[in-house]
Amino acid sequence: MNRGKQYWVLVLTVLFSQVSALAATWQVSPGGSLSSVKEAVHRASPFDTIAVHGGTYAENLIEINKPLVLLGFDNPLIDSRGGDEIFVVTSDSVTISGFRLENIGVSFTKDRAAIRLNRVNNVTVENNQLKNTFFGIYLQYSSDCFLIGNTVIGNEKDEASAGNAIHVWKADRILVLNNVVHHHRDGIYFEFVNQSLIKGNDSRHNLRYGLHFMFSNEDVYENNVFSSNGAGVAVMFSKKITMLENTFEENWGGASYGILLKEISDGVMRRNVFRRNTIGVYAEGANRVQMMENTFFSNGKAMDIKGNCLDNRIERNNFINNTFEVLTNSRSNANLFSGNYWSQYRGYDLDKDGVGDVPHRPVNLFAMVTDQIPAANMLLHSFLVNSLEIAERVFPQLIPEQLVDESPKMKPYRYD
């Protein structure tokens, strides 16, 4: 390090030490001399700490317009009592941790939230419990913020009166880590959010999507659980998205899927589990996505990949006990299916190399029929369906000839 850099590092270290030494801690408690969180925020100087002790505080519209640390001890409750937002953060370098926030009133003119972050950087919202808050945590025009370990539980019954648990709009480098988001409209909503990470979250029983993701690029979501949501997960109009080791399960309904991929490109889907969904992966306009080492188990349709999906690689996946393995609406195929395990494969392996000696065609003629005539599902195990399977073997041109796995595995993969 040259002398100039050493000088500025020394100056910044001294300044930070002086700020830390001057910072005060404000004690807030229901029976104390300072009993209002809003008043403590008003009195505090930049970089002070506000310690809020257990009890109930009937407050809202607490604007934090300077760097502060707000810490809750013994789970203090801030109750808006059907009113407006609680914390409105408009300053960089703020921490909010350890609070219970409840009862934001529903509004049809304003997206009220328990915690709103507006045009800020380096803000941490951690280990808070939000209940019945319309929107939970709402972040806009911000960057380098951390939403960690929060529990956000709604109780709305219809989409019109429900907000999103975590709503992020026009932001960069946001970490959404280990949150629980249940019973909202969308569990996690990302729009115009780039270079961000969604990891370790539990998103269940949301009215629409467990994750709703649009116009966002170079993001990663990893090791999340999306279960029993109205329509599953939607990832749309985005590029360079990496999806690793997520679980998509129990998303059932006429318009439900584990995940919808719509107009996305150059992504990676690896080691995800799709279990008991109406459709595991529904892909429309998805291009150059690598779908590798995923497990599709007991779905209605494991994969519905439309004819406008190009240059995707579907390799080394397990397709186990799905009613239908692959569905498409095109006679041609511009994607690679290779080296997958298919539990419906009826081929053989005479040379015992673990790879089937005859190709597998995963598109089932009856799946194509039920896609056009859903009521035909009642015939699933009938003599007519058995006749269609015989027709497929005699006249393979009835199903897409190019959609074929030339090297099907004889045994399922174990992904260690």
C-alpha positions in Angstrom: 0.0 0.0 0.0 1.5 3.4 -1.0 1.7 6.3 1.5 -1.3 8.1 0.0 -3.6 5.2 0.6 -2.1 4.6 4.1 -2.9 8.2 4.9 -6.6 8.0 3.9 -7.1 4.7 5.6 -5.7 6.2 8.8 -7.9 9.3 8.4 -11.1 7.2 7.9 -10.2 5.0 10.8 -9.8 7.9 13.1 -13.1 9.5 11.9 -15.0 6.2 12.4 -13.5 5.9 15.9 -14.6 9.4 16.8 -18.2 8.8 15.5 -18.4 5.5 17.4 -17.2 7.3 20.6 -19.8 10.0 20.2 -22.7 7.7 19.4 -25.3 7.4 22.1 -27.8 4.7 23.1 -31.4 5.7 23.7 -33.5 3.4 25.9 -37.2 3.1 25.1 -39.7 1.3 27.2 -43.5 1.7 27.9 -43.0 2.8 31.5 -39.7 4.7 31.0 -38.9 8.4 30.6 -38.8 7.8 26.8 -41.8 5.7 25.8 -42.1 6.5 22.1 -40.1 4.9 19.3 -40.9 7.8 17.0 -39.7 10.4 19.6 -36.5 8.5 20.2 -35.8 8.5 16.4 -36.5 12.2 16.3 -34.1 12.9 19.2 -31.3 10.6 18.1 -28.2 11.8 16.3 -26.7 10.0 13.3 -25.1 6.7 14.1 -26.9 6.4 17.5 -28.5 3.2 18.8 -32.1 3.0 19.9 -32.8 0.1 22.2 -36.6 -0.7 22.4 -37.6 -2.9 25.2 -40.5 -5.3 25.5 -44.1 -4.0 25.5 -46.6 -2.6 23.0 -46.2 0.7 21.1 -49.2 2.0 19.2 -47.3 3.9 16.5 -46.8 4.3 12.8 -45.1 6.4 10.1 -41.8 6.4 12.0 -39.4 8.0 9.5 -35.8 7.1 9.8 -33.9 9.8 7.8 -30.4 9.4 9.4 -28.1 6.5 10.0 -29.3 4.6 13.1 -29.4 1.2 14.7 -32.8 0.2 16.1 -32.7 -3.0 18.2 -35.7 -4.7 19.8 -35.2 -6.5 23.2 -37.8 -9.0 24.5 -39.8 -8.8 21.2 -41.3 -5.3 21.5 -44.6 -5.0 19.5 -45.2 -1.9 17.3 -48.9 -2.0 16.4 -50.2 0.2 13.7 -53.8 -0.8 14.7 -55.1 -0.7 11.1 -53.3 2.4 10.2 -50.4 3.4 7.9 -46.8 2.1 7.5 -44.6 1.6 10.6 -40.9 2.2 9.6 -40.1 4.4 6.6 -36.4 4.4 5.9 -34.9 7.1 3.8 -31.3 7.1 5.0 -28.4 4.9 4.2 -26.7 2.7 6.9 -29.8 1.8 9.0 -30.4 -1.5 10.9 -33.8 -2.6 12.2 -33.7 -5.9 14.2 -35.7 -7.7 16.8 -39.2 -6.2 16.4 -42.7 -7.5 16.1 -44.7 -5.3 13.6 -48.4 -5.8 13.2 -51.7 -4.6 11.8 -51.1 -2.4 8.8 -54.4 -1.3 7.2 -55.3 -2.4 3.7 -55.2 0.4 1.2 -56.3 0.4 -2.4 -54.4 3.7 -3.2 -51.0 3.0 -1.4 -48.8 -0.1 -1.0 -48.5 0.2 2.7 -45.8 -1.9 4.3 -44.5 -2.6 7.8 -41.0 -1.6 6.6 -40.4 0.6 3.6 -36.8 1.2 2.3 -36.8 4.1 -0.3 -33.7 5.2 -2.2 -31.2 3.8 0.4 -28.0 1.8 0.5 -26.5 -0.5 3.1 -29.7 -1.1 5.2 -30.2 -4.3 7.2 -33.6 -5.6 8.2 -33.0 -8.7 10.3 -34.9 -11.1 12.6 -38.2 -9.2 12.7 -41.7 -10.8 12.9 -44.3 -9.2 10.7 -48.0 -10.2 11.0 -51.0 -8.8 9.1 -49.1 -6.0 7.5 -50.6 -5.8 4.0 -47.1 -5.5 2.4 -44.3 -6.8 4.6 -41.0 -5.4 3.6 -41.0 -3.0 0.6 -37.8 -1.9 -1.0 -37.5 0.5 -4.0 -34.7 2.3 -5.8 -32.1 0.9 -3.4 -28.9 -1.2 -3.4 -26.7 -3.3 -1.2 -29.4 -4.1 1.4 -29.9 -7.2 3.5 -33.2 -8.8 4.4 -32.3 -11.6 6.7 -34.2 -14.0 9.0 -37.5 -12.2 9.0 -40.9 -13.9 9.4 -43.7 -12.3 7.4 -47.2 -13.9 7.8 -50.3 -12.4 6.2 -53.9 -13.5 6.6 -55.7 -12.2 3.5 -58.0 -14.4 1.6 -58.1 -12.7 -1.9 -55.5 -11.1 -4.1 -57.2 -7.7 -4.2 -56.7 -7.1 -0.5 -53.3 -8.8 -0.1 -49.8 -7.3 -0.7 -46.5 -9.1 -1.1 -44.5 -10.3 1.8 -41.1 -9.1 0.4 -41.4 -6.6 -2.5 -38.3 -5.4 -4.3 -38.5 -3.0 -7.2 -35.7 -1.3 -9.1 -32.8 -2.4 -7.0 -29.3 -3.9 -7.2 -27.3 -6.3 -5.0 -30.0 -7.3 -2.6 -29.6 -10.2 -0.2 -32.9 -12.0 0.7 -31.7 -14.7 3.2 -33.5 -17.2 5.4 -36.9 -15.5 5.6 -40.3 -17.1 6.1 -43.0 -15.7 3.9 -46.5 -17.2 4.1 -50.1 -16.2 3.3 -49.5 -13.1 1.2 -50.3 -12.4 -2.5 -46.7 -13.2 -3.6 -44.1 -14.5 -1.1 -41.2 -12.7 -2.8 -41.6 -10.2 -5.7 -38.6 -9.0 -7.7 -39.0 -6.5 -10.6 -36.0 -4.8 -12.2 -33.7 -6.2 -9.6 -30.1 -7.2 -10.7 -27.2 -9.1 -9.3 -29.1 -10.2 -6.2 -29.3 -13.4 -4.1 -32.4 -15.1 -2.8 -31.3 -18.0 -0.6 -32.7 -20.2 2.1 -36.2 -18.8 2.2 -39.5 -20.7 3.0 -42.3 -19.4 0.8 -45.6 -21.3 1.3 -49.4 -20.9 1.0 -49.2 -17.6 -0.9 -52.3 -16.7 -2.9 -50.4 -16.3 -6.2 -46.7 -17.0 -6.5 -44.1 -18.2 -4.0 -41.6 -16.1 -6.1 -42.7 -13.6 -8.8 -39.6 -12.6 -10.7 -39.6 -10.2 -13.8 -37.2 -8.0 -15.8 -34.3 -9.0 -13.5 -30.9 -10.1 -14.6 -27.8 -11.9 -13.2 -29.6 -13.1 -10.1 -29.2 -16.3 -8.1 -31.8 -18.1 -6.1 -30.7 -21.1 -4.1 -31.9 -23.6 -1.5 -35.4 -22.1 -1.2 -38.7 -24.0 -0.6 -41.7 -23.0 -2.7 -44.6 -25.0 -1.5 -48.4 -25.0 -1.8 -48.6 -21.6 -3.6 -51.5 -20.7 -5.8 -49.6 -20.8 -9.1 -46.1 -21.8 -8.1 -43.1 -19.7 -9.1 -42.9 -17.4 -12.2 -39.5 -16.3 -13.7 -40.2 -14.0 -16.7 -38.4 -11.6 -19.1 -35.0 -12.1 -17.5 -31.6 -13.4 -18.4 -28.6 -15.1 -16.7 -30.6 -16.4 -13.8 -29.1 -19.2 -11.7 -31.5 -21.6 -9.9 -29.8 -24.0 -7.6 -31.1 -26.7 -5.1 -34.6 -25.2 -4.7 -37.7 -27.3 -3.9 -40.9 -26.7 -5.8 -43.7 -28.8 -4.4 -47.5 -29.3 -3.9 -48.4 -26.5 -6.4 -51.7 -27.9 -7.7 -54.5 -26.4 -9.8 -55.6 -25.8 -13.3 -53.1 -23.0 -13.8 -50.4 -24.2 -11.4 -46.8 -25.3 -12.0 -43.6 -25.7 -10.0 -42.0 -23.0 -12.1 -43.0 -20.9 -15.2 -40.0 -19.9 -17.4 -41.3 -17.3 -19.8 -39.0 -15.3 -22.1 -35.8 -16.0 -20.3 -32.4 -16.8 -21.6 -28.9 -18.1 -20.7 -29.9 -19.5 -17.3 -28.9 -22.5 -15.2 -31.3 -24.8 -13.3 -29.4 -27.4 -11.4 -30.2 -29.8 -8.6 -33.7 -28.6 -8.0 -36.5 -30.9 -6.9 -40.0 -30.7 -8.5 -42.4 -32.8 -6.4 -46.1 -33.2 -6.8 -46.9 -30.2 -9.0 -49.5 -30.0 -11.7 -46.6 -29.2 -14.0 -43.0 -29.3 -12.9 -41.5 -26.9 -15.4 -43.6 -24.9 -17.8 -41.3 -23.2 -20.4 -42.4 -20.7 -23.1 -39.8 -18.7 -24.9 -37.0 -20.1 -22.8 -33.7 -20.2 -24.6 -30.2 -21.5 -23.8 -31.2 -22.7 -20.3 -29.1 -25.5 -18.8 -31.5 -27.9 -16.9 -29.2 -30.4 -15.3 -29.3 -32.8 -12.3 -32.9 -31.9 -11.4 -35.4 -34.4 -10.0 -39.0 -34.5 -11.2 -41.0 -36.7 -8.9 -44.8 -37.5 -9.0 -45.8 -34.5 -11.0 -48.8 -34.4 -13.3 -46.6 -33.3 -16.2 -42.9 -33.2 -15.4 -42.1 -30.7 -18.2 -44.2 -28.7 -20.6 -41.8 -27.2 -23.1 -43.3 -25.2 -25.9 -42.1 -25.1 -29.5 -40.7 -21.6 -29.1 -38.0 -22.8 -26.7 -34.6 -23.1 -28.3 -31.2 -24.5 -27.5 -32.0 -25.7 -24.0 -30.0 -28.6 -22.6 -32.0 -31.1 -20.5 -29.3 -33.5 -19.2 -28.7 -35.9 -16.4 -32.1 -35.3 -14.7 -34.3 -37.9 -12.9 -37.9 -38.2 -14.2 -39.5 -40.5 -11.6 -43.2 -41.6 -11.3 -44.7 -38.6 -13.2 -48.0 -39.1 -14.9 -46.6 -37.6 -18.1 -42.9 -36.9 -18.6 -42.7 -34.2 -21.4 -45.4 -32.3 -23.3 -44.8 -30.0 -26.3 -47.0 -28.3 -28.8 -44.6 -28.7 -31.7 -43.8 -31.6 -34.1 -40.1 -30.4 -34.1 -37.6 -30.0 -31.3 -34.7 -27.5 -31.0 -33.6 -28.6 -27.5 -31.2 -31.4 -26.3 -32.5 -34.2 -24.2 -29.6 -36.4 -23.2 -28.6 -38.8 -20.5 -31.7 -38.5 -18.3 -33.3 -41.2 -16.2 -36.9 -41.9 -17.2 -38.9 -44.3 -15.0 -41.3 -44.9 -17.9 -38.5 -46.1 -20.1 -39.2 -49.6 -21.4 -35.9 -50.3 -23.2 -33.0 -52.6 -22.4 -29.3 -52.5 -21.8 -27.7 -55.6 -23.3 -24.1 -54.4 -22.9 -24.6 -53.4 -19.3 -23.1 -50.0 -19.6 -25.9 -48.3 -17.7 -27.3 -46.6 -20.8 -30.3 -47.8 -22.7 -29.7 -49.4 -26.0 -32.7 -47.9 -27.6 -33.7 -44.2 -27.5 -36.5 -43.0 -25.2 -39.3 -40.8 -26.5 -40.7 -39.0 -23.4 -43.7 -37.4 -25.2 -46.8 -39.4 -24.6 -49.6 -39.3 -27.2 -52.3 -39.3 -24.6 -50.5 -36.3 -22.9 -51.0 -34.4 -26.2 -54.7 -35.4 -26.2 -55.3 -34.2 -22.6 -53.5 -31.0 -23.3 -56.2 -30.2 -25.9 -59.1 -31.9 -24.2 -58.5 -31.8 -20.3 -61.6 -33.8 -19.7 -59.9 -36.8 -21.3 -57.9 -37.3 -18.1 -60.7 -39.4 -16.8 -59.7 -42.0 -19.3 -56.1 -42.2 -18.0 -56.0 -45.9 -17.1 -58.6 -47.1 -19.6 -58.3 -49.6 -22.5 -58.3 -46.6 -24.9 -55.1 -45.2 -23.4 -53.4 -48.6 -23.6 -54.4 -48.7 -27.3 -52.8 -45.3 -27.8 -49.6 -46.6 -26.3 -49.6 -49.5 -28.7 -50.2 -47.0 -31.6 -47.2 -45.0 -30.5 -44.9 -48.0 -30.8 -46.4 -49.0 -34.2 -46.6 -45.4 -35.6 -43.9 -43.3 -33.8 -44.5 -40.5 -36.2 -47.6 -39.6 -34.2 -45.5 -38.0 -31.6 -42.6 -35.5 -32.1 -39.8 -37.6 -33.8 -37.0 -35.2 -32.9 -37.8 -35.0 -29.2 -35.8 -38.0 -28.0 -33.2 -39.0 -25.5 -30.7 -41.1 -27.3 -28.8 -42.2 -24.2 -31.4 -42.8 -21.4 -30.0 -44.0 -18.1 -31.1 -47.3 -16.7 -30.9 -46.2 -13.1 -31.7 -42.9 -11.4 -28.8 -40.6 -10.5 -27.7 -40.0 -6.9 -26.6 -36.4 -6.6 -24.1 -36.2 -3.8 
